[in-house]
Amino acid sequence: MAKSINGKVVYQDLGMGMWGIVDDSGTQWQPINFPEQLKYKGARVAVMIQELDMATTAMWGQPVRVLSFRTLMP
């Protein structure tokens, strides 16, 4: 099931490093297919995601697949 979130792009210096999104309610999301266009620390984004039932080695956030996205003005 798809879900829409608004949040901020973050970079986590865990292991080899990883990109994620912290939504406006503080929930951490770990996109497994993070678009290159969004890889800017602090960028505000609106993202349509699909939650995935899987574990990752990063052990940070809920794994999701990005279905669509757009950047938001600050």
Secondary structure, DSSP 8 states (H G I E B T S, - for coil): -EEEEEEEEEEE-STT-EEEEEETTS-EEEETT--GGG-STT-EEEEEEEE-----SS--SEEEEEEEEEE---
